[in-house]
Amino acid sequence: MAEENEESIPLNDRTAREDTTAQFINEGNEPQDNEPQGESDEDLNFSGLSKEELLPFVNDPFWKKMRLVFHVAFWIVWVTMLAAAVVIIFLAPRCPHRPDLKWYDKETVYEIFPKSFKDSVEGSRGGDGVGDIKGIKDRLNYIKKDTGSKILYLNSIYESDDREHGTALVDHKKIASLLGTETDFEDLRKETKKMEMRLIMDFIPNHTGKMSEWFLKSQKKEGKYSDYYIWAPCNPNADSYPNNWVSVKGKRAWSYDNTRRECYYHQLESDKPDLNLWNPDVRQELESILRFWLDKGVDGFHVQNVQLLFEDKNLTDEILISGMPGNAYDNFEHNHTVNHPENAKILQNWKAVLDSYNTKPGREKALIITADDDLSTARIYLDAGVTIVRISPLSRNGASLAERIEAQLKDFNFGRIGWMFSDKDTSRLASTAGPQQTKALLTLQATLPGVPFNYYGNEIGMIDHPTLPIPLRYRTPMQWNYKGTGFSKNKSWIKNITFTAANTSYLELLNYSYVNVETEKVYGGDDISPLKVFKGLQDLRQKESFQWGKMEVFRNNNNGDLLMYTRRAEGFPGYLVAINFGNRKLTESFYAATEIPKEVRVVFHSHKEDNRAFRLSDQSYILDPNHAVVLEYA
């Protein structure tokens, strides 16, 4: 067939062929050699409609209507979305506030008297009948998992010439050889960090022992050490002393030193001379001690005998209380020797040292003191910047126990309080409260706003030894389990409770055959063991309302033995805590007294398993003597 030329192709066919060629090229493909070449790229570029071509459509009624419809629709959608956003912001439930809690706000402190906790099996000190640092490390799992405590507080572990109390310090920076080595301590600290536990230690700035290098040099008036302690001329033979100050132990607070031929001052026993904290060199030494242990990773300190740190510079006589006979300690107004205003100032300085190690969140350091049940003193020290002030919730004011506690809690509206029932110098909880009331008081301690401080053994109901000297009766070894009898070094038969691998311990024990950790773990029957109660309370404390919720205390006008208070954090379930401290069963309508929501559920009971839900407005709750219950409400 003869080849067609372009002029012979009909116009419509030619246009279709051009369109095909243009589309092919626009898709970015190169035409093949045997395919017809289209027009150049420049000829095929589409520039859209020109302004002149678009103008006729501007005033076209159809397009004007379409523009108006789209414009109105856009603004309707925009306004609707804006209104919805405003409604969501103002009417939707807000995320509950979560305060910035520090590690010491959230956990329970487990306090240990090291000689009495656990004698390790291995090592140079193991098996000698005395607890040690390795033994503590071996029982960290018990502290964290079985009791639910994540803060370990060690009483004095420093080298001392007073083996009974361990506080007549020879060296504030040296581990007592009786308890282990510096390596043992470092291993303990590594393990606590691995287990995400915190470590607090005693800080003893009030005094040293008489065998301290500082005191030995001060006796001889060597250089700056001459004024490290409080010395004054005296003549014991003529009964002439610097003033009438009495020690807390009930004897004269001045003792004569034959080497220096002067009297030195001691608020405690005569083997513990008081440091002179007015001396800047002494204050610098004490700061150095803090930094030494902070550099080893310690998380905080409990300042021992904080109320005794400073005394009147002029050694002014104290005033005998009117009508009080004799010279006993409690017969004087101790305005010159107790809670001196300088105490708060030096605590501020020590807190500043600790804060210098607070380099990022989670590394906060805690400065802790004890103020017994004196709330006014607690306020003073909290205002000075102390992290936690320990007091007892068992106030002396009031007729019944419930009323005494209520009076204490009514004043609780400030700072961090550490709630404690006992320590190495005071009677154990089960001895002061009795076996049944122990669990009720553990419930109180765990559900109050603040930080619980548990002295080892309280969680299993250990009691004081009645025949040991005070305060050794409070420090008997931890009762782990009962293994029968053994033959001691002095040829007498004794019981072995695995406190030690030896067949004897440095202190005599009491009711260890049935009060011990192993028995508590397998405790059966309808009742619940103190250890299980303690652990259950620590789990309950993790609830938001117990972590940071407000407390409201309610008075029951019908019965003075019933203590009631609520804990509630906004946006989270609230809790009513009710404790019967009396000796008779109570049938109570908590709803009438507290006006909490009607629908409640039992989430904790101190003496039995109970998780029932009920309506408070329809039912009263029966609470047996010394029992405690926690009710949850929306």
C-alpha positions in Angstrom: 0.0 0.0 0.0 1.2 3.4 -0.8 2.4 5.3 2.4 -0.1 7.9 3.5 1.1 11.5 3.8 -0.1 13.8 6.5 -2.1 15.9 4.2 -4.2 12.8 3.1 -5.2 11.9 6.7 -8.5 13.3 7.9 -8.4 16.0 10.4 -10.1 14.0 13.2 -7.8 11.0 12.8 -4.8 13.2 12.8 -5.9 14.9 16.0 -6.4 11.6 17.8 -2.9 10.4 16.7 -1.4 13.6 18.1 -3.2 13.2 21.4 -1.9 9.6 21.7 1.6 10.7 21.0 1.4 13.6 23.5 0.1 11.4 26.2 2.9 8.9 25.6 5.6 11.5 25.8 4.1 13.2 28.9 4.3 10.0 30.8 8.0 10.3 30.6 8.7 7.5 28.0 11.0 7.9 25.1 9.4 7.1 21.7 10.8 4.0 20.0 12.6 4.2 16.7 9.7 2.7 14.8 7.1 4.9 16.5 6.2 8.3 15.0 7.8 11.3 16.7 5.4 13.8 18.1 5.9 17.5 18.6 8.6 18.9 20.8 8.2 19.1 24.6 7.9 22.8 24.4 4.9 22.4 22.0 3.3 19.9 24.4 3.5 21.8 27.7 0.1 22.6 29.1 -0.2 26.1 30.6 -3.9 25.9 31.6 -6.6 28.4 30.8 -5.5 32.0 30.4 -6.9 34.8 32.4 -9.0 35.9 29.4 -10.4 32.4 29.1 -11.3 32.2 32.8 -13.0 35.6 33.1 -16.3 34.5 31.5 -16.8 32.0 34.3 -16.4 34.5 37.1 -19.8 35.9 36.9 -21.5 32.7 35.7 -24.4 32.1 38.1 -23.6 28.4 38.5 -20.0 28.9 39.5 -21.0 31.8 41.8 -23.4 29.6 43.7 -20.8 26.8 43.9 -18.2 29.2 45.4 -20.7 30.4 48.0 -21.7 26.8 49.0 -18.0 25.8 49.5 -17.3 29.0 51.4 -20.2 28.5 53.8 -19.5 24.8 54.2 -15.8 25.6 55.2 -16.8 28.0 57.9 -19.5 25.7 59.3 -17.0 22.9 59.6 -14.4 25.2 61.1 -16.7 26.7 63.7 -18.1 23.2 64.6 -14.5 21.9 65.2 -13.7 24.9 67.3 -16.8 24.5 69.5 -16.1 20.8 69.9 -12.5 21.5 71.0 -13.8 24.0 73.6 -16.4 21.5 74.9 -13.7 18.8 75.2 -11.3 21.1 77.1 -13.9 22.4 79.6 -16.3 19.5 80.0 -14.2 16.4 79.5 -12.7 14.8 82.6 -9.3 16.2 83.4 -6.3 14.0 84.0 -5.9 13.6 87.8 -3.1 15.6 89.3 0.0 13.6 90.2 2.4 15.4 92.4 6.2 15.1 92.0 6.8 12.5 94.7 10.4 11.7 95.8 11.6 8.3 96.7 11.2 9.0 100.4 7.5 10.0 99.9 6.5 6.7 98.6 8.1 3.8 100.5 8.3 2.4 104.0 11.6 2.5 106.0 12.9 -0.7 107.5 15.2 0.1 110.5 17.9 -2.3 111.6 20.1 -2.6 114.7 22.9 -4.3 112.8 24.3 -6.5 115.6 20.8 -8.1 116.0 19.6 -8.7 112.5 21.5 -11.6 111.0 24.9 -13.2 111.7 26.4 -14.2 108.3 27.6 -17.7 107.7 30.6 -16.8 105.6 33.4 -14.3 106.2 35.7 -13.6 109.1 32.8 -12.4 111.3 30.4 -15.1 110.3 29.0 -17.5 112.9 30.2 -15.6 116.0 26.7 -14.9 117.4 26.7 -11.2 116.4 24.9 -9.8 113.4 27.0 -8.1 110.7 26.8 -6.3 107.4 27.1 -9.5 105.3 24.1 -10.9 107.2 22.1 -7.8 106.3 23.0 -8.2 102.7 21.8 -11.9 102.8 18.4 -10.8 104.0 17.7 -7.9 101.6 15.2 -10.1 99.7 13.2 -10.5 102.9 13.1 -6.8 103.5 12.0 -5.9 100.0 9.7 -8.8 99.0 8.3 -10.2 102.3 7.8 -6.9 104.0 7.4 -4.6 101.0 10.0 -2.1 102.3 12.4 -0.4 99.9 14.3 1.9 102.2 16.9 0.3 104.5 18.0 2.3 107.6 21.1 1.2 109.5 21.7 2.2 113.1 25.3 3.0 113.8 27.9 0.8 112.1 30.9 2.9 113.0 34.0 2.0 115.0 33.1 2.6 118.7 34.6 1.9 122.1 31.0 1.3 123.4 30.0 -2.2 122.2 26.6 -2.0 124.0 25.2 1.1 122.2 27.7 1.5 119.3 27.6 5.3 119.6 30.7 6.2 121.5 32.5 6.7 118.2 36.2 6.3 117.7 36.1 7.0 114.0 33.0 8.3 112.1 34.4 7.1 108.8 35.4 3.5 109.8 33.2 0.4 109.9 33.2 -1.3 113.2 35.4 -4.4 112.9 32.7 -6.4 114.8 30.3 -5.8 111.9 32.6 -6.2 108.9 34.8 -4.3 106.5 34.6 -1.4 104.2 34.3 -3.9 101.3 31.3 -5.5 103.0 29.6 -2.2 103.2 30.4 -1.4 99.5 29.0 -4.8 98.6 25.8 -4.1 100.6 25.4 -0.7 98.8 25.9 -2.3 95.4 23.2 -4.9 96.2 20.7 -2.3 97.4 21.2 -0.3 94.2 20.7 -3.5 92.1 17.5 -4.2 94.0 16.4 -0.5 93.6 16.5 0.1 97.4 17.6 3.2 99.2 20.2 3.2 102.1 20.0 5.5 105.1 22.6 5.6 107.9 22.9 7.1 111.3 24.8 10.4 111.6 26.1 11.1 115.1 27.3 14.7 115.4 26.6 15.4 119.1 29.5 13.5 120.7 32.3 11.0 120.2 33.8 8.3 122.5 36.7 9.0 124.8 39.0 6.9 122.7 38.5 9.2 119.6 41.6 10.8 118.3 39.9 14.1 118.7 39.3 13.7 122.4 42.7 12.3 123.1 44.2 15.4 121.6 41.8 17.7 123.2 42.7 16.2 126.6 46.3 17.4 125.9 45.2 20.7 124.5 46.9 19.9 121.2 46.4 22.7 118.6 42.9 23.2 117.2 41.7 20.1 119.0 41.9 21.9 122.4 38.4 23.4 121.8 36.8 20.4 120.1 34.8 19.6 123.3 33.2 21.7 126.0 35.6 22.1 128.8 35.3 24.1 132.0 37.2 24.5 135.3 35.7 22.6 138.2 36.6 21.1 141.6 34.8 17.8 142.2 36.3 17.5 145.7 34.5 20.7 146.7 31.4 19.7 144.7 32.1 22.7 142.5 30.9 22.3 138.9 30.4 24.8 136.0 26.6 24.8 136.5 23.7 22.6 137.5 23.2 20.8 134.2 22.0 17.2 134.4 22.5 14.5 131.8 19.5 12.8 130.2 20.6 9.7 132.1 19.8 11.4 135.4 23.3 12.2 136.7 25.4 15.3 136.7 26.3 16.3 133.1 30.0 17.1 134.0 32.8 14.7 134.5 36.3 15.4 135.7 39.3 14.5 133.4 42.6 13.8 135.2 44.7 14.5 132.1 43.4 18.0 131.4 42.3 18.7 135.0 39.0 20.1 133.9 35.5 18.9 133.5 34.0 18.0 130.2 30.3 18.2 129.3 28.2 15.1 128.3 24.4 15.1 127.8 24.5 11.3 127.6 26.8 8.8 129.5 30.2 10.0 130.7 32.0 7.9 128.0 30.3 10.1 125.3 31.8 13.7 125.6 29.8 16.3 123.7 31.4 18.0 120.7 31.7 21.8 120.7 29.6 22.7 117.7 30.3 26.4 118.2 33.8 25.6 116.9 34.0 26.1 113.1 36.7 23.4 112.9 34.3 20.9 114.4 31.5 21.9 112.0 33.9 21.4 109.1 34.9 17.9 110.4 31.2 17.0 110.5 30.5 18.2 107.0 33.5 16.1 105.9 32.0 13.0 107.4 28.7 13.6 105.5 30.6 14.0 102.2 32.6 10.8 102.9 29.5 8.7 103.1 27.7 10.5 100.4 30.6 9.8 98.0 29.9 6.1 98.8 26.4 6.4 97.5 24.4 6.8 100.8 20.9 8.2 100.2 20.4 9.9 103.5 21.1 10.3 107.2 19.2 10.1 110.4 20.7 12.7 112.8 21.0 11.1 116.3 20.3 13.3 119.4 19.4 16.3 117.3 17.8 18.1 120.2 21.1 18.1 122.1 23.5 19.5 119.5 24.0 23.1 120.9 23.9 24.4 124.4 24.1 27.8 125.9 27.6 29.3 125.3 27.6 31.0 128.7 26.8 27.7 130.5 23.9 29.4 132.3 22.1 27.4 135.1 18.9 25.8 134.1 15.7 26.5 136.0 14.2 24.0 138.4 10.5 23.6 137.8 8.4 25.0 140.6 7.4 22.4 143.1 9.6 19.7 141.7 11.9 18.1 144.2 15.5 17.0 143.7 17.7 17.2 140.7 16.2 14.7 138.4 16.4 15.5 134.6 12.7 16.0 134.2 12.6 18.4 137.1 14.4 21.2 135.1 13.4 23.5 132.2 16.0 22.6 129.6 15.9 25.9 127.7 19.7 26.1 127.7 20.5 22.5 126.6 17.6 21.2 124.5 16.4 22.4 121.0 18.7 25.4 121.0 18.0 27.8 118.1 21.4 27.1 116.6 20.3 23.5 116.0 18.0 24.5 113.1 20.8 26.6 111.5 23.3 23.8 111.5 20.7 21.4 110.0 20.2 23.9 107.2 23.9 23.8 106.5 23.9 19.9 106.5 20.9 19.9 104.2 22.8 22.2 101.8 25.6 19.6 101.8 23.2 16.9 100.9 21.5 19.0 98.2 24.8 19.5 96.5 24.7 15.8 95.7 21.2 16.1 94.2 22.3 16.3 90.6 19.2 15.0 88.9 15.7 13.6 89.7 15.9 10.4 91.7 19.2 11.4 93.4 17.6 13.4 96.2 19.2 13.0 99.6 17.2 12.8 102.8 18.0 14.5 106.2 15.9 12.9 109.0 15.6 13.7 112.7 13.4 12.4 115.6 11.2 14.7 117.7 9.2 12.1 119.6 5.6 13.4 119.7 6.4 17.1 119.9 4.6 18.7 117.0 5.7 22.2 117.7 9.4 21.1 117.6 8.7 19.1 114.5 7.4 22.3 112.8 10.6 24.2 113.7 12.9 21.5 112.2 10.7 21.1 109.1 10.9 24.8 108.6 14.7 24.5 108.8 14.6 22.3 105.7 14.8 18.8 107.3 13.4 16.2 104.9 11.5 14.1 107.5 10.8 14.5 111.2 10.0 11.3 113.0 7.3 11.4 115.7 5.0 8.9 117.4 1.3 8.9 116.5 0.5 7.9 120.1 0.0 11.3 121.7 -0.1 11.5 125.5 -3.1 13.9 125.4 -6.6 12.3 125.7 -8.6 9.8 127.6 -8.7 6.7 125.3 -6.1 5.6 122.8 -8.3 6.5 119.9 -8.8 10.0 121.3 -5.1 10.5 121.9 -4.3 9.5 118.3 -7.2 11.7 117.0 -5.8 14.7 118.9 -2.4 14.1 117.3 -3.8 13.8 113.8 -6.0 16.8 114.1 -2.8 18.9 114.2 -1.3 17.1 111.3 -1.3 19.7 108.5 2.3 20.3 107.6 5.4 18.7 106.0 6.7 15.2 105.9 6.2 13.2 109.1 7.9 9.9 109.8 5.6 7.7 111.9 7.4 5.4 114.3 6.3 3.3 117.2 9.7 2.1 118.5 13.4 2.0 117.9 16.6 0.7 119.5 16.1 2.9 122.6 12.3 2.4 123.1 10.0 -0.6 123.8 8.8 -2.7 120.9 5.3 -2.2 119.5 3.9 -5.6 120.6 5.1 -5.0 124.2 3.4 -1.6 124.5 0.2 -2.5 122.5 -0.2 -6.2 123.0 -0.4 -8.9 120.2 -4.0 -8.1 119.0 -3.6 -4.3 119.0 -0.3 -4.5 117.1 -2.1 -5.2 113.8 -4.5 -2.3 114.4 -1.5 0.1 115.0 0.3 -1.2 112.0 -2.8 -0.3 110.0 -2.7 3.2 111.4 1.0 3.7 110.6 0.7 2.5 107.0 -2.4 4.5 106.1 -1.5 7.9 107.5 0.0 10.6 105.2 3.7 10.5 105.8 6.5 7.9 106.0 6.3 4.7 108.1 9.4 3.8 110.0 9.3 0.1 111.0 11.8 -1.2 113.6 12.9 -4.7 112.6 10.8 -7.4 114.2 7.7 -5.3 114.7 6.3 -6.8 111.6 6.2 -10.3 113.2 5.2 -9.2 116.7 8.5 -9.5 118.5 8.4 -8.3 122.1 10.9 -6.9 124.6 13.0 -9.3 126.7 11.8 -8.6 130.3 15.0 -9.4 132.2 17.7 -7.9 130.0 19.0 -4.4 130.9 17.4 -1.4 129.3 17.8 -0.8 126.3 19.2 -4.2 125.4 15.8 -5.7 125.9 14.6 -3.8 122.8 17.5 -5.1 120.7 17.2 -8.9 120.8 18.2 -10.8 117.6 15.7 -11.1 114.7 13.7 -14.3 115.0 14.0 -16.0 111.6 12.9 -19.5 112.4 13.1 -22.3 114.9 15.4 -25.3 114.4 15.3 -27.1 117.7 18.1 -27.3 120.3 21.8 -27.1 120.2 24.8 -27.2 122.5 26.4 -23.9 123.4 30.0 -22.9 124.1 29.3 -22.7 127.8 27.9 -26.3 127.8 24.2 -25.3 128.2 21.4 -26.3 125.9 19.8 -23.5 123.9 17.4 -23.0 121.1 18.7 -22.3 117.6 16.7 -19.9 115.5 19.1 -19.5 112.6 20.0 -15.9 113.6 23.5 -17.3 113.6 25.3 -20.4 112.5 26.7 -20.7 116.0 24.7 -22.3 118.8 24.6 -19.1 120.8 23.9 -15.4 120.2 25.2 -12.3 121.9 21.8 -11.6 123.5 19.3 -14.0 124.9 16.0 -14.5 123.1 12.4 -15.0 124.3 9.4 -16.5 122.4 11.2 -17.4 119.2 9.8 -21.0 118.9 6.4 -19.6 117.8 7.1 -15.9 116.9 9.4 -16.0 113.9 9.5 -15.2 110.2 9.0 -18.8 109.0 5.9 -19.3 111.3 4.5 -16.0 110.1 4.7 -17.0 106.5 2.8 -20.2 106.9 0.3 -18.9 109.5 -3.0 -20.6 109.1 -6.5 -20.4 110.4 -9.1 -17.7 110.2 -6.7 -15.0 111.6 -4.0 -13.3 109.5 -0.4 -13.1 110.8 1.2 -9.7 111.5 3.7 -10.2 108.7 0.9 -10.8 106.1 -0.9 -7.8 107.5 2.2 -5.7 107.2 2.9 -6.7 103.6 -0.8 -6.2 102.6 -0.6 -2.7 104.0 2.5 -1.9 102.0 0.6 -3.0 98.8 -2.4 -0.8 99.8 0.0 2.1 100.3 0.8 2.1 96.6 -2.8 3.4 95.9 -2.8 7.0 94.8 -5.0 8.2 97.7 -2.6 6.8 100.2 0.4 8.1 98.4 -0.6 11.8 98.3 -4.3 12.0 99.2 -5.6 14.4 101.8 -6.7 13.2 105.2 -9.9 14.1 107.1 -10.4 12.9 110.7 -13.9 12.2 112.0 -15.0 12.2 115.6 -17.4 9.5 116.7 -19.5 11.1 119.4 -21.1 7.7 120.3 -17.9 5.9 121.1 -14.5 7.2 122.1 -12.7 3.9 121.1 -13.4 4.3 117.3 -10.9 6.2 115.1 -12.0 7.1 111.6 -10.4 9.1 108.9 -10.5 9.2 105.1 -7.7 9.5 102.5 -8.6 10.8 99.1 -6.6 12.0 96.1 -8.7 14.0 93.6 -9.6 11.8 90.6 -9.0 8.5 92.3 -11.0 6.2 94.6 -11.1 7.3 98.3 -10.7 5.2 101.4 -12.2 5.2 104.9 -10.0 3.8 107.6 -11.8 2.7 110.7 -10.0 1.2 113.8 -11.7 -0.1 117.0 -9.2 0.5 119.8 -11.7 -0.6 122.4 -12.3 -3.9 124.1 -15.8 -4.5 122.9 -17.4 -5.1 119.5 -18.8 -2.1 117.6 -21.7 -2.0 115.2 -21.3 1.2 113.3 -22.9 3.1 110.4 -19.8 4.8 109.0 -21.9 6.6 106.5 -23.7 8.7 109.0 -20.5 9.9 110.6 -18.4 10.5 107.4 -20.9 11.2 104.6 -18.9 9.3 102.1 -20.6 7.7 99.1 -23.0 4.9 100.0 -21.4 2.2 97.8 -18.2 0.8 99.4 -16.0 -2.3 99.2 -13.8 -3.8 101.8 -10.2 -3.8 100.5 -8.3 -4.6 103.8 -9.1 -6.1 107.1 -6.5 -6.6 109.9 -7.7 -9.9 111.1 -9.5 -11.8 108.3 -10.1 -12.1 104.6 -12.9 -9.8 103.5 -13.6 -8.2 100.2 -17.4 -7.8 100.1 -19.2 -4.8 98.7 -22.2 -3.2 100.4 -24.3 -0.1 100.9 -23.3 1.9 104.0 -26.7 3.6 104.1 -28.5 0.3 104.4 -26.0 -1.7 106.5 -23.8 -1.1 109.6 -20.4 -2.7 109.8 -19.4 -4.9 112.8 -15.8 -4.2 114.0 -14.4 -6.4 116.7 -12.0 -5.2 119.4 -8.6 -4.0 118.1 -9.7 -4.7 114.5 -9.2 -2.3 111.6 -10.9 -2.1 108.2 -10.3 -0.1 105.1 -13.3 0.7 102.8 -12.9 1.9 99.2 -15.4 4.3 97.6 -15.7 6.0 94.3 
